[in-house]
Amino acid sequence: MKEKVVFNCRSMLPGSIKTELKKMYDLRISPCNLTKEETLRTIRGADGIITCSDCMITQEIANEISPKWIIYFGTQPRTIFDDSCWNKFSKKVYPTSVVGLTIAETSENQIKSFLSEARGGKWDANIAIVGAGQIGQELMRRLFLRFSRVFYCGGRGEKVDLKKIGFRYLKLEKAFKISRVVSIHQKFIPKKTESLVQEKHLLSMPKNSLLLNNSRAGVVDFLGLKNALKLRSDIRVVFDSYYPGRDPSELSVYDNFIFTNHSATHSDEIYRECYKNLLKIIKDNNLS
């Protein structure tokens, strides 16, 4: 009997890859961005899981599943696990590609486009990066070549290595208050970084600012964001992911909110790399 494998990922599975996987497994394909209950229902009993950053493995879900392996589309699989259950799966997880660098590149282009449009080609602006992990740091380095005032906030505080090369750490409140652009790349951790960015932060932003969130939607408080969109029509807000279980139309009614629906990681090159690495991981680690 073939092992049950669930493909729970935002990207479309190419026909040739689907054929290869079906030769090896009892393949089940499900949508992403599911609620906790839907995620559990989908992956319970799976021998293998192929997933992306839209699938959160909470402790409750972890107690109900026991896959032999998990292949993660991206570079930082730890971000989809609660801290309490990462150790259970850490040796079973295989990342596929350099999606993080793609997100940094996309964010850079979005910021440049916004400033070029809003400031008539003038590049003098404060930019704050929320979360200086791999993606955040890559974006900071890219922006630092053109902008002199690139700050970072959130995370676990000031980083010595970033201080040495000239990056300044600010508290969240001050970063939002002085920055024309805020780009969020903070890791989402339920009850920890969940709703880290509040309504007060958004309302304090300078006039005609940009809030760019190419991380998880949940880092920004939903009701706080909704109120800020209503009260500050001058602020442009761009989200690449949405709140699980909620309908994007709730916020799309506001002219200053744009939902890009995961376009930050959409590129033919990235997908080709992901699928090539997917089959390589299966072969190299005898997962079939």
N, C-alpha and C positions, 0 to 999 in steps of 0.2 A: 504494500500500500504506500502511495506517495505521501510525503510529509505535507502538512497544510502550511502554506505561506500566504500571509496577508500583505498586499501592496496598499499602503495607506499613506499616499503622498500627493502633494498638490500638482505635480507635473503629469502630463499625459504619457502613458506607457506606450512606446513605439511598438508597432506590430511585430517587428523582428525580435525585439527583446521579449515581448510577451510570449511569442512562440517558443523561444529558448527556455523561458522560465516554466512554461506549461509542460515541456518535455521532462523537466526535473521534478516539478512539484504539483500538488493540488493547489493551484493559484486562485486566490480570492482577491478581487480588486474593490476597494471601498473609497468613498470620498474622504477628504481631510477636513480639518476645522470642525471636528465633531465635539459634542458635549462629552463630559466625563462618562456618563452612562452609555452613550453611543460608542465611545472608544472602547470601553470594556466589553461591550457586546460584540464588537467587531473583531477584537484581537484575542479574546479568550479562547484557549485551546490551540492557538497557533504554535507551530514548531519554529517558524521563522517569521520575522516582521521586517518589512522594508518601509521606512517612514521618513518624515522630515520634521521641521521645527513646529509644525501645527499639531503634533500629537504629544500631549503632556502625559507622562507616566507618574501619577500620584501614588502615594503609599497605598491607597485603597485599591487602585488598579494593580499595583505590583503584587499585592497579596493574592490576586486572582489569576495571575498569568505565570507561565514558566517556559518561555521560548528558549530554544537551544542557541539562537543567535538573533541579533538585531542589526540591520544595515541602515545607517543613517545618512540621508542626503545632505551633506554639509561637512563642516570641519569640527564642530563643537557639540557632539551628541549629549554631553553632560547637561546642557541647557534644558533638555526635555524631561529630566528626571528630578523629582523631589530629592533634597539632600539625604533624606532618610532611607531612600531605596537605591541610590546610585551604586553602592558597593555590591548589591545583589546582581547587578547587570553589567558592571564596568568591564569585565573580562569577556563578555559576550558581544560587545558592541563594536561595529566596524564603520568608521566614517568614509565617505566616498570622494570628496572633492574640496576645491578651494572657493566654495560659495561665498565665504566671508569677504574675500578680496573683491568679488563682484559687487557685493552690497556696498563696500567702501567706495568703489568707483562710481556706482549709481548715485550714491548720496552726494559725492563730490560734484557730479554733473548737475544734480538737482539744485544744489546750493548755488553754484555758479550761475545757473540759468535764472534763478530767482533774483539774485543780486544784480545781475546784468539788466534784467527787466525793471526791477524796482528802483534801481539807483542810476539808471542811465549809463551803465557800463563802469561806474565807479566801484572799486573793490574795497574801500575802507570800511570795515564793519567788524564788530565783535561777534565771534562765533563760539558757542559752547557745545561741547560734546558730553552727553550724559552717558557715562559708562566707558571707561578706558580699557576695555578688554582688547582682544585681537582686532576686531573690526573697528572699534573706536580709535585705537592707536594708529591703525593703517590710515584711517580718514584724517586724523590729526596731522600725520606726516605729509599727506597729500596737500592739505589746505595750507600748511605752514609755509609751503613754497611760494604762496601768493599772498596770504593774509598774515599780518604780524601779530594779531591779537586772537589767538586760538586758545581757549581755556577748556578745562575738563572738570567734571563734577560727578557726584554719585559714586557708585562703586564702594570700595573699601577705604576711600580717602586718598591722600597724596601718595604718589609713587616716586621713590627716590630717582629711578632711572629717567623718568619723564622730567623731573625737576632739573636734572643735570643738563638736559638738552634744551631747556628754555620754556617748557610748558608749565603754566601756572594752574594750580588747583583752587577752585572756588567752592564755597558752600552753594547748595542748590538754589537757595533764595536769591543770592547775589547774582549768580550766573544767569538766571532768567531775567532779572531786573535790568541787566546791562547789555544783554546780547540780542542782536538783530536776528540772528539765526540760532536755533537750538536743535541739534540733531541727536536723537535718542538711539543708543546702542546698548542700553543696560540689559543685563541678563534678567529674565523674568523668573522670580522665585515666589510662589504663592505665599502670602502673608508676610513676606519680607520686602521684596521690591514691588510687589503688587500695589498699584495705586500710589507709587512713589511720587509721581508728579500730580499735584493737586490743583484745584481751581485757582487758589491764591497765586501759584506760580505763573499760571497762564495769564491771569489778569494783570500781572506786574510787568509783562513783556513790553518793550518799547513799541511805539506806534508802527504799524505796517511791518510786523515781524513774521518770521516763518518758523513753525514748529514742524519738524520732519521726524517721523517715527518709522524707521525701517527695521525696528525691533518688534517685540510683542506689544500688541495694543494694550494689554493689561497693566503695563508699567504706568500708563496714564489713567487716572481715575475717570471712569465713564461719565458719571453725573457731573463731575467737575468740568470735564471737557465739554459736555453738552451745554452747560450754563455759560462757559467762556465763549463758545461759538455764538451764542445768542447775544451776549453782552459786548463782545469785541469783534465786530464784523470786519475790522481792519486786519486781523491776524489770519494768515493763511495756514491751514493745518493739512498736512499730507500724511496719511497712514498707509503702510504697505500690508498690514494684517489687521484683522478685525477681532472683536470680542466674541469668543466662542459662545454659541447659543443665542446671539443677538443678530438682528437683521441690519445690514449696512445702511438701509434706507432711513433708519432712525437718525443718523447724522448727515446723510447725504442730502437731506432737505435744506441744509445750510449751504449757501453759495461759497462759503470760505472753507468748506471741508472737501477734501479729495481723497478717495479710496483707490489706491493703485493696484490692489488685489494681487500682491506678491510679484509685481513686475521688477522689484529690486533684484531678484535672483533669476529673472527670466532672460536667458540668452541661449541661442542654439549651441554655442561653444561649451557653455557650462553643462547643458544637458547631455551633450555628446560625451563629455568627460565623465559625468556621473554614471551614465549607463555603461560606458567602457569599464569603469572601475567597479561597477556593480558585478558584472560577470567575472571580472578578474578576482575580486574578493571571494566570490563563491568558489571559483576554481582553486585558488591558492590556499584556501582554508578548509577545503574538502567539506563544504556546507551542503553539497547535494547528495 
